[in-house]
Amino acid sequence: MQKITAKQLAFAAAAVALGTVLSNIKVFSFPFGGSITLLSMLVIALPGYWFGPIVGLLTGLAYGALQLIFDPYILFPIQMITDYFLAFGALGLSGFFASSKNGLIKGYIAAILGRYFFSVLSGWLFFGEYAWDGWAALPYSLVYNGIYIFSEAAITIILLLLPPVKNAILSVKKMAAE
């Protein structure tokens, strides 16, 4: 069992706080939940990249709990778990790529795909009644969730490919690991 250090906890808490603030800076909001935010998913995926999957998953769970408190949309208890704890917790999947080449990009993509999976699952099971005319629940959920999750992901990946951004995140990773 990995022990979480005070430094790791501080970095994770800062990421949750910053991610929560950034989640309120919405580039676009969708009518039945979901929005394109200012890099909030990246900030939550970073502790996993810095410290590994345990810290990453715990950071995602804490962020999901805050999202549940500040912006709840609850239909059923299982939907709440899927939308808040599993979907945001999946952002911690970035930690599985912490030490691999191009780990930040790989980890971020894994985190996004994890979040997308749980968001689609929730949309399919619990929000199918909101599907557009002529659309079945699953295709609707795939498209609806894909629009906002992959839009933010594309913007973020473009930024992560910029050398100054990449170097800044690597510098913070080195500082966090000291």
N, C-alpha and C positions, 0 to 999 in steps of 0.2 A: 504494500500500500504506500503510495507516494504521499509524503508529508508536504503540505502547502506552507510555504514560508510567509513571513509577514510581508516581505517585499512583493511576492507573487500576489498575495491578497490585496495589497495596496494598488498594484497595477491593474488587477482585475476589477477592483471597486472603481478605480478611475475610469476604466473602459465602460463599465456599466453606467456610470454617471454621464459620461460624455455621449455614449450611445443613446441614452434616454433623452438628453437635450437635443441631439441631432435628429432623433426620430420625430421630434416636433417641428422640425424644419422640413416641411413637405413640399417637394417640387410639384407633386400631383397626388390627389387623394381620390380613391375609387369609392363608389356609392355603398358597397356592401363590405367595406373593409379593405385593407391593403393600401399602401401608398409608396410612391417613390420618394425616398428621403435623401438627405444629404450625408451619404456614406455611413449611416448608422450600422448597417450589417458588417461593414469592414471593421469598425471599431470593436464590435463584439467578437469578431473572429480573431482579432489580433492576440489576445491572451493565449489562445490555443497555439498559435504560431510561435509565440514567445516561450511558452512553458510546457507545452504538450497537451494531450487530450483531456486529462483529468481537470486541469485548471480551465481549459477551454470549455468543456461541457458544463462545469459549475458556473462559469461566467454566463454562458447562454441561458442556463436555468434561472439565475438571479435576474438577468435582463427580462426574461419571460415573465417572471413574477412581478417585476415593476410595470411591465406593459399591461399586465392583467389589472393591476391596481389603478394605473393612470388612464387607461383607455379600454375598459372591458367591453366585450361583446359576447355574451354568454347565452347559448341556447340550451346546452346539455352539459353535464359534468365531463363526459368523455370529449366533447368538442372543445371545452376549455383546456383540457390537458393537451389535446392535439394541437390546438392553435397557439397556445402560449408556452407550454413547457417543452413539448417535443419539437415544434417548429423552431423556436428560438434556441433551444438547447442544441439543436443540430448545427448551429453556427460554430459550436465547439469542435466539430469534426476537423476543423483546420489544424488542430493539434496533431493529427496523425501524419502530417506532412512537415512537421516542424524542422526536421533535420535533413530533409531531402533537397536535392537541387531544384531550384525554382519553387521551393516549399510554400512561399507566400501565395503565389498564383494557384498552385495545385490545391493548397489548403482552402483558399477562398472559394474556389470552384466546388470543392467537396462540400463545404459549408452551405453554399448557395443551393446545391442540388439536394442536400438533406432538408433544408428549410422548404424548398419547393415540394419535395415529396410529401411532407406532412401537411403543408398548406393545401395541396391538391387532394390529399386524402380527406381532410376536413371539408373542403368544398364539395367533394363528391358525396360524402356521407351526410352532411348536415345542411348544405346550402344549395342543393340541387333544385329546390323549388324556385330559386331566383334565376335559373338558367334562362338564357335568351330564347325567344320563340323559335321552335324548331331544333333546339339544341338539347341533347341528352346531358345529364348531370356531369359525367366524367369529362367529355370533351370541353364543356363549359368551364369546368374547374381547371383543366389543363391550360386553357387559353387565358382565362381571367387571372389566375395566379402567375402564369408565365409572363404576362405583360408587365406587371409591376416589379416582380422579383428580378427578371432578366434585364429589364431596363436599367434598374439601379446597378445590377451586377456588371453590365456592359460599361457603364460610365466609370465604375470603380476600377475595373480591369484596365481600362485605357489609362486612368491615372496611375495605377500601380506599375505600368510599363514605362512611365516617365522616369528617367534616371534620378532626378533629384528626390522624387517621392520614394522610390525604391531604396535609395541610399539613406534617407531619413528614417525609414522604418527599420532598416538594418542597424542603424546607429542606436535606435531605441531598444532593439532586441539585444544588442551587445550590452547596453547599460542595464537592462533588466536582468541579464544573466550574470552580471558581476556580483 
